[in-house]
Structure formats: structure tokens, C-alpha cells
């Protein structure tokens, strides 16, 4: 027998309600349900807990939904109720030191924190003319980056590498050692066993204490993997608006794109470049442009890009490189040689370095680049003993100071470096080159 409240709701429904018409793959088609794109919905199964879903498209008069969980128990006619038209996430200072799911649930086994504020999950990027210029450096604690690829507060930098070259380890090292006030680490599509390994080994207690970690493992639905990127960015925006300098690290943008590819194809989008639908290339700038500097604080974005077959020109890598303010390329060849971090300085660039460093710093960095380039161009001749000393003064200096150059660019994962130490080390190398007998200029 219906209660009085049920009878009133039946006559005057307070929520938008529809019914499942059919299921194709993971896509639900709901009739009589004109909910807007991105709306959060709930499927009310007759047996079992409700299942949350999200509106991802439309087909004629029907609405297409993708679920956040397995569809077991859902049948034709299952009721669908709209929860929110605009998804939000709870935020607050209580997030520091915590590990969250992409639904905003705490995963670390500790009691839930009090989060007094809500922010929209998909906020618009800051307007172009409301962005102050990047004018101050941010130390990431890695000597090769601080010295040769200096990062500015509010800059967005891509870390490009194939699988197993050390992207996650490098992120953990920067989270522990950076000069940012808050770290927000987003792990998208990560292997389940590697999450605890990253938290305990790469990030460590010191790094976690001033970090917020958002996790969506590879076995979770594409919607949750996609949502993790937005949740992490939203949390970073909260701390930025509170006047803090935030280091947002996302691993990886490639898996974000793969999740959107699944969603787009399920919603009926045609595949375009290498099977990626157009929505992928539309969402990437909307996500990446949300980092940056404002009059209140800054979000410095470090986005890893998993390149297929070490091809840095594949569609996602090429698109992301055109959006960001620089890129760091990790070399498999250097990693195989035990060179850590495996940063290929000659293929990497920081477009904001000229705005946050002194003339002397840039000159010293350029001097070291010249030594690296000279050695690389002549490496084959040097290895087979065909190079004759004295043929090229720059190559002679590169050979003479090779061990000092490599010592500067390499750094143990537990070692910390400051921006001042990085610039002083560069200056020392530049003096060695200048004092080399064959490269010293006239006195």
C-alpha cells in the first residue's frame, strides 16, 4: 500500500524519471528521460543497490547513459531517476594527506573528513586576459629539470615516455621535493598493485602529508577514469583559489583520452584519427587549459603522456604537445643505461624558462646543451675510436667534461635538489667549459 508521500510524488513527481528501454554493450537507452548532457542519474534495481550512471548522449527521443558499475540486475523497464544536472565534488582542507576515488570517496581506511564546500566538476578555464604572466620559478626538486628546463608557477609541462621508463617514479620524486604548497596527484587507469607501491615507495609519508591523491584503476569503468581527471583538477582549483601554489600531477593524459574514446564510441561517435572520436581532441584543451596562474594562486600542471611504441608523434602526444607550455622526454635508451632520471635534455623544452630565469642561468644552460649536442653528433666516431682529438674544440670539451656533465644530469630518486643548487651546478660546468684549453676565448 502506497504511503501518503508516495501518492503525492506519484501525482506530482519532484524528480525527472525514465525507464530503461534497451542495453547495447555498456550503453543504456532510456525513454521518456530528457536529462541534460553530463547529468548524474540513478538506476533503481528491484534487487540490489542502486547503480549510478551519467548521460553521455542522445539518439532520437531516447537518452544514452553509461553506468558507474556492472549492470547485473538491470532489466527493461528499470526506473531511472535524475540526481544532479551539474556534477559537483566536495572539497576542503581536510583532503590533505588523503586518498580518494573518482567518486570522492575516501580509500585510505580512515574516517571521512569534513568537506564544507562544493565545486563544479567541469568548471570553465580561466579567461585568457585574466591570466597573469608566468614570472616566478617553481622548483620541482630534480636538478636536470630545475637547471635545464626550469618550470614557472602556472606552467603546464608534459612528460612524454613509453611504458616502464619511469614516469610514475619521477612524479613521486617531484611530489616529495617540490617547492609547491600543495600537490594533487591523479592516477588514471593505473594497475591496482601499483597504487600502494606509488603511495608508499614513490610518494612516501612526507610527500603524502601535503598531497591529495585521486585514484581510478584500469579495471574501473571508463566514466570513472575520465571523472578522476576532473576531480583532481577541481581539487587543485580549490587550493589555487585559496591563494596557494599547487602542483597538479596527472598520470596519464593518454589513459584519459582512451577513456573518452570508449565513451565516445559507445555513444555512437564516428572514429576519426587512429580510432579516436572527435570528442577526444575537443576535451583535451578544455582539461589542460584549467591549469595556470590567476590573481589568487597558481596550478602548475605536470601531465604524463604514454606514447605508443615510443612514438612521440602519435595523435594524442602530438595534440598535447601543441597545447602545453613545454615537454620533458624520457628516453628508453638512457633508462637502459641506468641514467636516472632518463631525461633527454636535447629533445625537451620549457617554453616558460626564459620568463623565470636570469640571463646567466640561460647562458649556462645553453652552454651545457652545446656540449651534449656536440657529443651526441660525434658519439659513433668516439665509440669506434675514429675521432681525432683536436678536430673540433667543442667535441674535445664534451669528451673532457663528459663525466661531470653526466653527474650533473643524474640524480638518485631519494636525493633532493633546490633551484639554487641546480643553477650553481650549471655555473660550475660552464666555467669548466670556458677554462678548457681548446674552447677558451681570447683573453
N, C-alpha and C positions, 0 to 999 in steps of 0.2 A: 504493500500500500504506500502511495506517494505521500510524503510529508507535505505540509503547507508550503515550505520553502521550495521543495521540488516542483510543486504545482505552479507556483509563481514563476519560477525560472523556465518552466515549460511554456508558459503563456508569454512571458516577457524575458527572453533569453538575454543574459548580460554578456555573453561571450559569443564569438564567431565559431560556429560548429559546422563540420562537414563529415563526410563518410568516405572511407576507402573504397575506390571503385575497382582498382586492379594494382598488381605489383609486377613490375618488369625488372628483373635483376634486383638491384637495391633501391630502385626508384618507386615511390608510392604515388599513385594518381588519385587525387581526392576531388570529389564532385561537390558542388554547392559550397565552395570554400574560397571566396575572393580575398585571401590574405595577401599582403604585400610581400615583395621580394625580401628575403632575409628574416622574415618573421619567425619567432620561436613557437613551436606547436607541441602538442602532447597527444599521443595515441593512447586511448583508454581501452586496454585489452580486457576481455572478460575474465581471464585468468592470468595472474601475474601482475607485476608492477607496470605502471605506465611507461611508455617509451617516448623520449623527446626526439623531435625532428625539426628540420628547418626548410623553409620554402626556397627552392632553387630555380624555379622556372614555371612556365605555363604552357599548356597545349590546348588550344581552343578554349573551351569553357572550363577546363579542368586545371587544377593546381598540382605541380610536381613537388614532392618532398623527398628529402634524404634523411634517414634516421641516424641517431647517435649510437644505436645499439642493434643487436640482432633482432630480426623481425619475427622470431618464433612466437606463435600465438596470435599474430595479426591475421585477420580474415577480411573478406569483402564485407563491407558494412561497418567495420570498426569505426567508432566515433573519433573524430579529430577535433581538438579544441585549441584555439589560438591562445598563447600565453602572453607574448610580448611582440609588439610590432617593431620595436627597435631594441636589439640585444644590448645589454649593458654588463659591466663587470664591477664587482665590489673592490674598492681599493682603500688603502690606508697605510700608515707607518708600520702597522702590525705585520705587514707582508715581509719585512726584512728578515732574512735568515730562514725563510720558509720555502717549501717545495710544493708547487701547485699543479693540478691537472689543467687541461684547456677549458674545463667547465668551472674553474675557480675553486675546486675542492682541494683541501689540504691532503697531501700524500705522505707526509713525514711521520704520521702517527701521533703527533702532538695535538693538543686541544686547539680548536678553531680560535683564530684571533678576531678581535673586534675591528670590523672594517666599516667605518661610518659613511663612506662616500660611494657613489655610483658614477661611472663614466661610460659614455657610449663606446661600444666595441669598435665601431668603424667611424672614427672622427675624421673630419676633413683635414688635409695637410695645412700647415701654416701658409698664409698668403705670401707670395714672393716678396712684396715690398715691406712685409712686416718681419723679415728675417734680417737681423744684424749681420754684418760681415764677420767671417771667422777671423779672429785676431789673436787668440791665445792658444798655446800648445797644450796638449794633454799627453802626459807620459803614460805609456802602456807597460812599462817595465821590461821591455825587450829591446836590447841595445841596437840590434840591426834595424828595427823599425824606428825607434826614437832618433837614431842618428841619421839614417839614410832615407827614411820615409816618414818623417815627422808628421804626427796626426794633430789636427786642430780640434778644439772643442766645438762640437756641432758638425764635424765632418762625417761623411759616410764612406766607408772603405770596404772593399770586397776582398775576401781571402779565397783564392782560386786554387784548387788542388784536386787530384784524383783520390780514390779511396785509399785509406791506410797510410797517408803521407804525414799525418799529424795535426790536422785542423783542430780537433777537439782538445788535444793536449795544449796546443798554442793558446786556445781560448781560455783554458783553465789557468795557464801561466799569467795571462794578461789580467784575468779577473782578480788574482791574488795580488798582483803587483801594481796595478794602475793607480793613477792619482785621482780617479773619479770618486765622487761622493757615494754613489750607489751603482751596483752592477745589476742588470737584468739579463738573465741567460735564458734563451728559449731553445729547447731541444725538440726538433721536429722530425718525426719518423725515425728516431734513434732505436737501436736494438735494446731490448729490455734489459739484458745483462749489463749493458754499458752505462746505464743511468746511475746506478750506485757506484760503479767504478769512477765515473766522472765526478760525482759529488765527493767521494772520499779520497780519491787519488789525485785527480787533476785540480779540482776546486779547493778541497781541503777545508778544515774548520774556519781558518782565517778568512778565506775567500767567501765562504757561505755566510758568514756573520754579517757581511754588508751587501749581500746579494739576494735577489728574488729569482727562483728557478721555476720555469714553466715547462712541463714535460708532456709530450704526446708521442707515444712509442709507435713503431711501424705497424703494429697489429691493430691499432685503433682505426676507426672509420676515417675516410678522407675529410669529412667535415670537421672532425676534432683536430686533425693535423693542421688543417687550414686555420681553424679558430685559435690554435696555440700562438700563431704569429701575431694575430690581432690582440690577444690577451696580453702578451708580453709587451707589445708596442703601447697599449693602453696604460699599462702599469708604469712604463718609462715616462709617458706623458704626465702622469700624476706627479711623479717625483720632480720632473722638469718644471712643472707649473708651481711647485713648492719652492723653487729657487735653487735647485741642486743640479750639479753636473752629473749626468747619467751616462754610463757606458752600456749600450744595448748590444748584446752579442746573440746572433741568431744562427743556428746550425741545423738545417741549412735552407737557403732560399730555393735550392733545386727541389727539395722534397716538398716545399710549399707549392711550387709550380706543378709538381707531379700530382699533388692532392687536388689542385684546381683542375688539372686535366681530367682526373677521374670524375669530378663533379660536372664539369662542362660536357663531357661525352655522355654521361648518364642523363643529362638534361636535354640532350638532342643537338648539341652544338656540332657543327662540322669540323673535322680535324683540319688544321692548316699546316704550319711548319713542323715537320717531323712528328706529326700526330698531336701536337699541342693546339687546342682550340684558341680562337682569338681572345677569349676572356682572360687567358693566362697573361698575355702581353699587355692587357689593359689593367690588370690588378697589380702587376709588379711595380710600376711607378707610383700608384696610389699608396702602396705599403711602404716603399722605400723613402718616399718624399715626406713621410711623417717624422722622420728623424731630422735633426737640425737644431739650430740655435734660435732662441727667442729672447725677448727683453727680460724674461724671468729666469731662465736657465738654459740648459742645453742637453741634447741627446746625441751622443757620438755613436754612430752605428757601425758595427763590425759584422758583416754578413758573409758567411761562408758559402761558396758555390762549388758543388761537387761536379767536376767536369767529367763527361763520359769519355773513357779511353784517353784521359789526359789531353783532350782536345779543347783548348781554351776558346775556340771559335764556334762551338756548338751553340744552338739558338738561345738557350737560357743564359749561358755565360756571356754571350755577345750582347744581349739585351741589358743585363745587369751592369756590365762594364760601362755601357753608354749612359746609364742613369747615375751611377755612383761618382764620388769625387776622388777616385783612385783605386788601385788594386795591388794586392800582395800575392805573388805567385809562388806557391810551394812546389819545389822541384823533386820529382821522384828520384832523379839521378843523385842529387845531393843527399836525400834521405838514405839511399842505399850506401852512400859513402860514410854514413854516420855523422853527417854535418847537421847539427841541430841549433836553432830552427832551420829547416830546409828552405830558406827564403832565397829565391833567385832575384837578387837585387837589380840586375840589369833588365829584367822583364817587368819589374814592379815600378809603380809611380804613386806619389801622393800629390794630388793637384793643389792642395792647400798648403804645402810645405813652404812655398815662397811667402805666404802671408803670416807665418807664425815663427819664422826663424830669422837669424841675423845674416848679414852678408857673409861674414866669416864662416858661419856654420855651413851655409850653402856652398861656399867655395871649397871647404874641406871635404864635404860630401861628394862634390863633383870630382875632386882630385882622386878620391878612392874609387869612384866609378871608372875613371880613366885607367887606373891600374887593373881593375877587374876586367874591363873590356880588352885591354892590351893582352892580358894573359890568356883570355878566352880565345881570341883570334889566332893566337900562336901556339895554343896548347898541344895540338897534334905534332907540330915540329919539335916542341920541347920534349914531349914524351918519347919520341924516337931518336932524340939526340941530334937532330938535323939543324937546330937553331944555333947560330954562331953568336957568341957574346959580342956586343958592340954594334950589331946590325941595327938595333933600334933602342935608343936610350930609355924609352918608356917601358918596353918589354924587359929590359935589363933591371929596371927598378921594380917592376912587378914580380920578377923572379926573386930578386934580392929580399924583398919585404913580404914574400908570399905567406910565410908562417905567421907574421904579425897581423896581416890582413885577415887571415882565416880565424885567428884567435879573437879578433875584434867581432867578427860576424857570428861566431858561435857562442852559445851560452847554455849552460845546463838548465834543465827545466825548473830546478828549485832555486836558481840564482835570481836575485832581483837587481835591476839596474835603474838608475834615475836618469832623467833627461840631462842633467849636468854631467854625470859620468859618461854618458854617450857622446856628448859634444867634446868633452875633454879628451876622450879616446880618439875621436876623429882628428882633433888638432894635433895630437901626438903623431898619428900616422902621416898627416900632411907634412909635418916637419921632417919626418924621415925621408919622404919623397924629395922634398926640396933640398935636403942636405946630401942626397945621393950624388956621387961624383958626376954621373953622366946626365942627370936631369936638372942639376942646379943651374940657375940662370947666371948671367954675368954680374959680378959684384961692382 
